[in-house]
Amino acid sequence: MENINIKINGLDVCAPAGSTILDAAHIAGIKIPTLCFLKEINEIGACRMCIVEVKGARNLVAACVHPITEGMEVLTNTPVLIDSRKRTLELLLSNHDKKCLSCVRSGQCELQELCQELGVEDENYFAGVSPEYELDDSAPHMIRDNNKCILCRRCTAVCEKVQSVGVIGPNNRGFTTFIGSPFDMGLGNTSCVACGQCITACPTGALYEKDFTDDVLAAIADKSKHVIVQPAPSVRAALGEEFGYPMGTDVEGKMASALRRIGFDRVFDTDFSADLTIMEEAHEFLDRVQNGGVLPLMTSCSPGWIKYCEHYYPDQLEHLSSCKSPQQMFGAISKTYYAQKMGLDPEDIVCVSVMPCTAKKFEIDRDDQNAAGVPDVDISITTRELARLIRKLGIDFRSLPDERFDDPLGESTGAGVIFGATGGVMEAALRTAVETLTGEELANVEFQEIRGTQGIKEAVYNVAGMNVKVAVASGLSNARNIMDKIRNGEADYHFVEIMCCPGGCVYGVGQPQVHADVRNYEDIKAARAKALYDNDKAKSIRKSHENPSIRKLYEEFLGEPGSEKAHHILHTSYVKRSIN
């Protein structure tokens, strides 16, 4: 690739052709502040925080969109630039709700950080008329507060470009511009799929998940309740970031320890029900292959993807696996099998999930998610909410010992833990399906072709003389690509995994917030996924069908995968939805 030589602040910098000034500065280790910029997602040069001086240019230019040319000379830190950026921040603050002490993003707000770095001393310097907006809490998973919106449009770009949903965008013009849904509908009345990627994109506290930590504490305080908890596979790969650990650190042991100290009666693991999901899903796949069922079979673990399919591909619902997600399977088993074993009334069990995902908050209230006549899962909180709980209760996370999950619903395999990475569900299912079909033990359980953070991956595996074609997609724009091919008869897949969030659950919106500067140039998805694959590799058992607790569950309670009892407890149904 051709390289281009430029000077930035007098330093010689070499960057690939096609780079912007911002890219070149990053290569040189020079930080240029940004607010609206998200690489390959929102490159509009609107906020003007990244302005720089270019020798020979008539005006200051936006570094995020201005391409470099041979011999270009750039200045990024002159008094004029610093003063201009400071004035931009003061103008943004002129109609910004500045209740920073009570804001969920305080300390992790990109606007707040820039104000501190650039020395904004008077947040009311340009104070004037400020519009007032009511909070939009119509959605089950999040709250929109336009009083804290800076109109950067990062949320709208993610919603449209990454997720192909596009239910939010700029309304009105000029001073009255605000981000909202068409006709000012509440988000809960639109075709929003609850993925929450807009929250991840937002640089301020304008978008945030609904917090249910107080509900968790109230349940624990109620001595008439038996409160259990199940953290998702990907939570252990990201929670440590909230407490100063490097990205991609597996903190499984400390997480289990912290959950005990919060006060849960039993600390279990969603990895257990991930293994259970594989047992049911692999059986369903083999049944469809052998008995002429609808193909391709599509995974059903991601509630954001399920809701997307219901809204945008209602004619394709028969492709979806009927299996509940691991979150919901766990809740169903806890209030049937576990309740029976412990002599507990299902109504007295409170099942709390810790998820990387805001769509899980929507999922717990779906129809047909009540195997015991009560909701399978009662409360779903995010990784961030768990971190808030830990801090609120004064638990010193870093000093905690490593502890194990409780039995029997805490035992899992390597197949269960890789659910959190894109391609992980497919790989886990293949480990079981291949051995079931061939009757032979796999020499290598790692299916490298479907690993990695690419948006779409395809592979063909010869299994018992049959070529099994699989596809893996993450991010709903990539899902749309796959679904259009299937709808149009252009694909002949047998099995398809789709995850709502790019990179899978490791990049779920409930995970720790990551500054745009890091998101733009580091592969967060890969770092967190590596923690899960390393966890899998360290396991003595790496296939779901070899989990002793899963085997015991079938022997004592369910019978066999796909049995009538298993179908009643572990499977669900879907609804056709309109596009609003």
N, C-alpha and C positions, 0 to 999 in steps of 0.2 A: 504494500500500500504506500502511495506517495505521502511524504511528510512535508510539512510546511514550517518554515522558520519565522518566528516573530519575536518581538521584545515585549515583555510585560514588566513594568516598573524597572526598566533597565536590564532585566535578566533575559538571557537568550533562552527561548523556549521552542521546542520542536514538538509538533502535534500532527496527527493524521489529517490528511485532506478531508474536508467536510466538517471538521470540528468547529464549534463556536468558540468565542472568546472565553466563555464560562468553562467549557471543556478544557481548553488549553491552560487556563489558570489553575484548574484542579490538578492537572498533570504537574504543574510547577509548584504545587503546594500552597497556592495563594487562594484565600477564601474571598469570594465575592458574594455579598449577601443576596438572598432571594426570598420571595414570599409566594408568588404565583406559580413558580416554575416546578414542574414535575417532568423529569426526562421522559421523552417519547409519549407523554400523556397530555401535559398542559404546557405548551411552549408558545406563549402568546405575548410575552414581553409587556404585560399590562401594568404590573405593580410599580415598575420603574425603580425598584430597589437595587437592581443589578447594573445600573447605568455606569459607564466607564468613559474615559476620554480616549479617543483614537486620533492620532496625529493626522491632520489633514481633513478630518470630518467636520462638517459644519455645526453639528450638534452632538450632545452626549448620546451614546447608543446603548441599547439594552444588550448586555453581554450574553444573555441566555439564547438570543436568536440571531445575533450578528456573526456571520461566518468569518473565519480568519483568512487572510491573504498573505502571500509571501512578502516579507519585509514589514509587515504591519507593526506599529509601535503603539502600545496600550499603557495607560495609566489607570490604576484602580483605586488609589487611596489618597488623592489630592484633597486639600481643604475644601475645594469647591464640591467635590463628590460627597465627602462626608457630610457637609452642610446640606446638600440636596437630599440625601437619604434621610437625614434627621428631620427635615421639613416634611418629607413624604410620610414618615411615621407620625408626626404631629397631626397631619391632616387626616390620617386613618383613625387616629384616636379622637378626632373631633366629634365623631358620632358613634363611638364605640362604647359599649357598656363595660366600664372599667372596674367591675366588682371582682378583682383578681384574687382576693383572699379566699373567696368562696367558690372560685371557678375550678372545675375538675381538671383543667389543663394547667393550672398554676404550677410553675416550675418546669413545665414541659411545653410551654406555649412559644411558638416561633416568633410571634409578634412581641411578646414580653421580652424574650431573649434579645431581639434586635434593639429594642428600646434601651435595654441595659447596656449593650455593647456600644451603641452610638451616643449614649449620654443624653437621652431625652429627659429633661429635668422638669418640664411642665406639661403634664398630659392634657391640660385644658388650654393650651396656648391658642388654639383655634376654635375654642368652644363656641357652639352656636346651637341652632335648632337641630334636634336629633329625633329621627323617627322612632317610634315605639312599636314593637312587634309582640304579639302574644306568642308564648311558647307553643310549638306544635308537638303534642304528646300523643297524637292519634295512632301512631304505630306501636306495636307491642314491644319493640326492641330498642327504640332510640328516641331522643328528643332533639328538635331543631330550635335553636335560639338565634334568630336573625339579628338580635341586638348586638351580638358578638361577631357577626359576619363582616369580613373585609372585602367581599366581592372578588376574591382571587380566582374563582371559578374552577379551583382544583376539584371540588366535589362533583361538579357537573361534568367535567371532562372524564373522570373515572367512571361515573355512572353511564355515560354514553359510550366512550371508547373501549374501556376495559370490560364492562359488564353488559353492554348492549341493551340497557334498560331505558335510560334517558327519561326518568320521571321527574327530574328536577332541572331547572335552568333559570336564567335571568328573566324576571318579569318587570314591566314598566321601563321607563327611561330616565336618564339624568339622576337627580337627587333622590327620586323615589324608587330607583332600581332595587330589587331584592331578589334573592334566590328562593325559588319555591316551585311548587307543582303547577301544572296548567289549571287555570281558573281558580287558583289559590286553594286547591283541594288539600286537605290534610294528607300527610304522607301515607297514613294508614288506609286511605280510601283510593290509593293509586295502585298500579301494578308493581310497586316496590317489592323486591324479593327478600328484603330484610338482611341482605348480605353485609351492610354496614361499611362497605369499602369507602364510602364518602367520609365516614368518621376518620378512617386512617389517613385520608388525603387532607383533611382540614388542618390548617396550621394553628387554629385558635380553639376556643371552647364553644364554637357555634353549633357543633354536632357532637353528641356524646350518647353512650349507651345508657339505658335505664338501669339504675343501680338498685340491687336487691340485697345488699349486704345487711341492712337492718332486719330484713325478713329472715335471713339466715340466723342472725343472733337471737331474734325473738323465738324461733323454733327451738334452738339449742336451750334457751332459758326455760322452755315449757317442759317440765319434767314428765308430763304425760305422753310426750312424743319421743320416738326412737329415731334419731336423726343420723342418716348415713350420707356419705359423700363419695362421688366418683369423678376424678379428674381425667380429662381426655388425654390421649397419647401426646399430642403436641404441646400441651401445657408445660410438661417437664423440660422441654427444649427451649423455652422462652422465659419462664417465670424468673429465672436467675437474673435476667437483665434489669428487672425492677430493683434488684438489690446489689447492683454493681458488678455482676459477673459478666465475663465476655460473652458476646453473642454466640449462641450455639452450645452453651454449657448445659449439660444434662444435670438437673438438680432433683431428680426423682426422689432420692432418699430424704433430702431436706424438706421437700414438698410434703411427703407423707408425715414427717415429723411435725411440720407446721400445722397440718390439718388436725392432727391429734390434739395439739395444744389450743387450737381454736375451740375445741370441745365436742367434736363429732363423736357419736357413740361407736361408729365403725368407719374405718377409712379403707374404702375399697378402690377399685381401679376400672375405668372404662375399657382398658385394654382387655379385660376379661370378656366383656360383651362384644368387643371387636372380634375376638376369637369365635364367639358364639355366632356373630353375624356371618362370618366366613362359612361356618358349618351349614347355615341355612341358605346362604347365597350360592355357595358352590353346589349344593344339592339342587337348588332351583335351576342353575345353569345346566348341569348335567341332565336334568329332567327335560329341559327344553330342547337340548341338543338331541337326546335319544328318542324323544317322543313327538318331535315335530312342533314344538312350541314356538312362540314369537321370538325371533332373533333380529337384531342383537339384544341380549339382555343388558340393561343399563343399571349401574349401581344406584343405591338410594340412600347413601350415608349422609349426604349433604342437603340439609333442608332448604338452603337458598337455591340450589340447583332444582330441587323438587318443585318449589314454588314457581321458579322460572319456567319449568316445563309445563306446569299446570296453566300458566298464563299464556305462554307464547307457542307452545307445541301441544295443545290439548288433544290433538289427533294422534299423538305418539305415546300416550300414557301407558299403553299396553306393553311397551318395551321396558318400562321401569320394573325393577325387582320389587316384589311386594314386601321385602324385609324391612322392618323398622330400622332406624339408625342405631348404632351402638348405644347412644345415650338412652334412647327409648327402650331398647331391649334390656338394658341394665335395670331401668326402673321397673319394667314389667316382671323381670325375674325376682327383683328384690321384694315385690309386693305379692308374689305368688309362692315360688319355691322357698325363698329365704324366710318369708313370713311364716310359712308352714313349718319349716325346720325350727324356727325360734319360738313358735307359739305366739306370734304377734298378730294383731288385727291390722290388715293393710291400711286402714284409716289412721292408725297411730304411727305409721312409718312416714317420715318426711325424707324424701330422696332429693338431694342437692347435687347438681352437676356443676363442674368447673370446666368451661369450654373456651376454645379460642375464638368463638363464633357468636355473633349477635342473633343470627337466624335461629339458634337453639332456643332463644327466648320465645320466638314465634312458635317453634315446633312443639313445645310442651303443651300448648293449648289447642293443637290440631285435633280434629275428630278422630275417632278410632285409635286413640292412644291411651287406653284405660283398661288394660287386660284384667285387672282385679276389681273393676267397677269404680275405681278412683284413678286420678291422673297417674300415669306411669312415673313421671318426674314432676316434682312440685315446684322447684326453684332452679333456675339456671343462671349462673353468674359467669363472668368472663375471667380470664387470667388477670386482667387489671383489677377487677373487683376483689379477687383473692388477695392480691398484693395489698390493696387498701385494708382488707380485714386483718392481715398479718400486722401491718403497721399500726392500725387502730388499737389492737389488743396488746401492743408493746412486745411482740415476739421478735427476738433478735435472730433473724433468719440465718445469717451467715455463721452464727455460733451453734446452730442446731446439729445434733447428731444425725447420721443417716439411718433411717428406719425403713421397715418393710410394710407393705400393705397387709391388711387383715385377710385371713382365709374365710370362706372359700372363694368369695367374689373378688379377690385381689390377685389371684394367680393368673398369669398370662404368658404368652409366648412372644417370640420375636416378631411373628406375623402380626400380632395385635398392635405392637408399638409403631410399626411403620405405616399404619393407617393415616398418620398425621402428615405424610408427604405425598405429593401428587405421584400416582403410580403405585402407592403402597397398598391400597385395597386390592388392586388388580394382582399385584405380586403375591399378596397373602392368599388370595383366592386360587391363583394358579398352583401354589404349593400344595394345596389340598386337592384341587380338581385333578391335577395331573397324576398324583399318586393314587387317587380313587379310580381314575380311568385305566391306568396301566397296571395297577396292583404292584408296582415296583417303587422302591425308595429312590427319591431324587438324589443324584450324585452331587448336584449343586443347587441349592435352594434360592440362589440369587439370580433374578431375572434382570440383568443389567440394561437391556434394551428399553425398558419402560421406566428406568430411573432418570433423574435429572429434572431440571426446572423448566424445560421447554413447555410452551403452551399446549402443543399437540405432539403426541408420540404414538407411533404405530409399530406393530411387530407381528410376526407370524411364527407360531410354534407348532411343530409336528408332534402330536400327542396320539399315541396308539394308532398310528397310520392316518390320522386326520389332521389337516392343516387348520389350526385354530387362529383366526385373525382377530387381533385385539387392538383397541385404541384407547388412549388416555388423554383427557383434556382438562385443563384447569383455567379458570377465568371464563366468564359466561360468553364473551365474544368468541373464544375458541370453541365453547360448547355449541354456539350457534353455527359455526362452520361445520362441525360434525353432524349436527342435527339436520341441517339443510341437505347434506349429502344423503343421509339416511332417508329423509322425507322424499327426496327426488329419485331414489333408487340408484344412487351413484356409489354406494358403499356396500360392501358385503361382510361387515364385521360380524363376529360371533358374540363378543363381549366388549362392553365399553364402560370405562370408568370416567365419571365427570365430577369434578369438584368445583364448587362455586368460586372460591377464592384462588387467585393466581398462585401457583406453587402448592396448593392444597392448604390444609388446616394450619400448617406452620406459619402461614401468612394471613391467618384469619384476623378479622378486625378487632377481636377481643384480646389479641396479644399486646405486649407492651408497645407504646407509641415509639416510633422511630423518626428522628428528624429527617426532613426532606434531603438535607445535604448527604446523609448516609444512604437513604433510599435511592438517590440518583446514581450513586457510583459503587455501591456494594451489593452483593447478591445475598440479601438477608435470607431468602428462601433456602438457598443452598446451605448456608451456615447452620440454620436450625434443623434442616432435614438430615444433615450429617450426624447430628446428635442422636437422632432416632435410628439411623442405620447402624451406628456404632453400638447403640443399646441392643438392637436386634442381634448383631454379630456376637455380642457378649453372652447372649442367652444360651442356656443348655438345651432348651427346647425352642425350635423356631417355626414349627408348623401347628396351626390351630387345632387340627384333629388329634394332636398328641398332648394337648393340655389335659392333665389328669382331672382337674375340677370340671372341665367341660364334659369329659367322658362320664364323670359321676353324675352330672346334671341330667344327661340323657338317660343313663341307667336308672336313676331314682325317680325321675319326674317327667321328662319330655318324651321318652321312648326312643325315637330316632329322628334325624333331621327330616323336616318336611311332614312329620306326623300331624294328625288332626289337632292334637294338643299344642304342638309347637306352632302350628299355623295360627291358632286362636290367640296365643300369647305373644308371638314374636313377629307377626306379619300385620300389614295395614292396607289401607286403600287410599285412593287419590281422587281429587275432584277437578273438573274442568272449570277454569276461571276465565273471566273476560279480561281484556286489556283496557285499563283506565288511564 
